[in-house]
């Protein structure tokens, strides 16, 4: 199979890996609250943290990151850079809209970091630094994600990575869309802070 013919396969690989709902799997295995029943109702690490289980939240964050990284590395190895970027998009969409959960998944922050690790790790470092700085000063996970995802494409464009910048612009727009209710709550001053129970 040639590189061009592999591109749809790369997207499917990314989607299937990205759609693994680790937040739900881990909370079920631990016998704790279903993250879909609390907080924002999504399956990501921030919402898992609202169950009060920091270890589960950390594991969810790590595994959600690694599924994005794995999708990129596997597809990049088999099909080259374009396949890696399509797999990144697939993994992100798989996490947001997993077929197994009637297309209701997480908000994409961990997977965003994970695909950046596989594609261009300095961008992942920038994302994490902006996220941490904003989280430390505001304690708003959503605001931290929004700012980090806004800065990342600008960073990539500044350093000449136009294709990756374009991909990350798409990911950022999707992330903003998934955080639309958070944005409304931030504007209203009712957004929950990091570590706050539901």
N, C-alpha and C positions, 0 to 999 in steps of 0.2 A: 504493500500500500504506500503510495507516494505521499509527500507532505501535505499537498492540497486535499487529497482524498481523506486524510486522517483528521482534518479540522473538525468535521461534525462529530467524529468519535471523541475527540478531545473535549468538546463541549459537553457531550453526554457523560463522559468520565467525571468531569468537574461537577456537573449537576448531581449525579448520583452520590458522589462523596460529600458534596455540600449539603445534601438533603438529609444526611444522618442526624437525627435530633438528639444530640448528646445530652443536652439539658434535661430532656424528658426521660431518656434512658437512665441517666444517673440518679435522678430523683426517684424513679420507680424502683430501681435496684436498692436504694437506701431506705425505701419505705417512708419517704417524707412527702410533703405537700406537692401536688401537681403544680408546676410553675404557671400553667395556663389558668389556674383558678385564683391567682393572687396578683397584686401589683398591676403591671401593664398587660399581663396575660400572655406574654410571649415566652419563648423557651431559651432565651439567652442567659449569659452568666449574671448580668445585673439583676435580672428577675429571680434567678436561682438563689442569689444572695439574700433575697427577701424571705426565703424559707428559714433563714438563720444559720444555714450550713455553709460556712466560709470555705471549707474544704471542697464541697461539691461545686460551689461557684468557681473556685480556682481550677478545678478539674474540667468543668464545662468550658471555661475560657481557653484553657490549653488545648483541649481536643477540638474545639471549634476552630481555633487557629490552625492546628496541624492538618485538619482535613482540607483546608484551603491550600496550605503549603504542599501537601501530598499531591493534590490535583495538578498543581502547576509543575512540580518536579517530574511526575510521571509523564504527563503529556509533553512537557518540554523535551524530555529524554527521547520519547518515541517520535515526536513530530516537529521539534524545533520551536523557536520563539513565538511564532504566530499561534501554534497549538497551545503553548503555555498560556498565552493571554486569553484565548478562547476558553480554556479550562478554568481560568480565574473567573471569568464572567459567569461560566456555568456553575461554579462552586458558590459564587455569591448569590445567584438567583435560586439555586437549590436550597440554600439556607433560608432565604426570605420566603420562598414559596415551595416547601417540600410536598411532593405528591402524596406522601404517606400521611400527612396531617391536614389534608384538604387545603393545601397551599397556604397554611397559616404557620409561619415559622418565626425566626428571630429577626433582629434588626440589622444584622450584618457587620457589626463592629469587629468582632474577633476574626471573622473570615476575611475582612478587609486587611487586617494586619497580617493574617496568615498568607494570603496571596502575595502581599508585598514582600514578605520574607522570601518567598520562592522566586519572585520576579526581580527584585532589586532591594536588597536588605537595608541600604541607607534610608530609603523612603519609609520603610517600616519603623526605623529608629526615630525619624522625624515625627511620624504619626504618634508613636508612643510618648515621645517627649512632650508634644503639645497636649496630648490627652492627660498625661500625668500632671503637668503644670496647671492645666485648667481645673482638673479634678481636685487638686490640692487646695487651690484658692477658692473654688466655688462649691465643691462637693456635689456637683451635678454631672452625672454620667452622660446624660444626653447632650448637654452643652459641650462637654469635653469631646465627645465623638463628632459633633457637628463642626467644631473648630478644627479638629485634627484632620477630618476628611476634606475640609475646605482648603487647608494649607498644603496638603499632599500633592495635588495636581500642579499647584503653583511651583512647588519645589522641583518637581520632575521637569516641568517646562523650562524653568530657570537653568537647569543643568543639562538641557538638550535632549531629554528623553521624551520626544513628542508623542510617540505611539503609546507609551505607558501613561503619559499625562492624559491622553485622550481616553484611554480605558478607565483611569481613575476618576476622570470627570463624570463618566457614566455611573461608576460605582457611587460617587458622592451624591449625584442627583437621586439615585435610588435610595441611598441612606437617608437623605433629607426627606424623601417621600415617606419612608418607613417611620420617621421621627416626627411626622406632621402633628400628631396629638401632643407629643412632648413639647414641640415648639409653641403650641397654643398654651400649654400649662406654664412654660417658662415665661411667656408674655404676661400671663395672669398671676404669676407668683405662687402657683400651686404645685409645681413640679416636685416630686419626691427626691430626696437627697440620697447619696450613696450610703448603703447600710441601713437605711430606714425600712422598718418592717411595713408590710402592707396594712 
